[in-house]
Amino acid sequence: MIRRGMRWRFKGKLPTSFSIVMALCIINFMLRLIAFFAIPRFSPTKPDAVHNYPIQYQGGAIYFVQSRLGKYLDHSLWPTFVLIALLFLIMLVFHRDKIERVY
């Protein structure tokens, strides 16, 4: 007999707050992913007046991006952790009565 494990789900419809925070988390992740794939294709390897923020990839290549994009990439991981913690807070504190176990 294969045991799948225990899961948690909301009874009925998802709470709006949970849906909004989950959407923000997914959007933030997708923006980071798109930026990391686009930087090597579209960013210069030498700084200029607009592209002055260095981003170093693991292979050693350094690309220069706009300072807003560089600061976003440097600091956007923490909001992802905060959003995930907020998801657990919403699920286990605010809507605890709407949670059920599924086996």
C-alpha positions, 0 to 999 in steps of 0.5 A: 500500500502506497501512502501519499502523506498528509496535505492541507487545504481550505474548505470551500473557496480560497480566502482573497488575502491568500490569493493576493499574497500568492499572486504577489509571490508568483509575480515576484518570482517570475520577474526575477526569473525573466530578468536573470535570463534576459540580462545576458542577452540584452545587457552590455558588458561594459558600463555606460551612463545608463547601465552602471550597476554590475551584476556578476553571474556564476560563470564570471561574466559581469553585465551592467544593468540599470541601477533600478533593475540591479537594486531590485535583483539584489533585494527582491529575495527577502520580500519573497521570504516575507510573502511566504511567511505571510502565506503561512500566517494567513493560513494558520492564524487568520483562517485556521478554522477553514483548514482541513487535512486531506489524506 
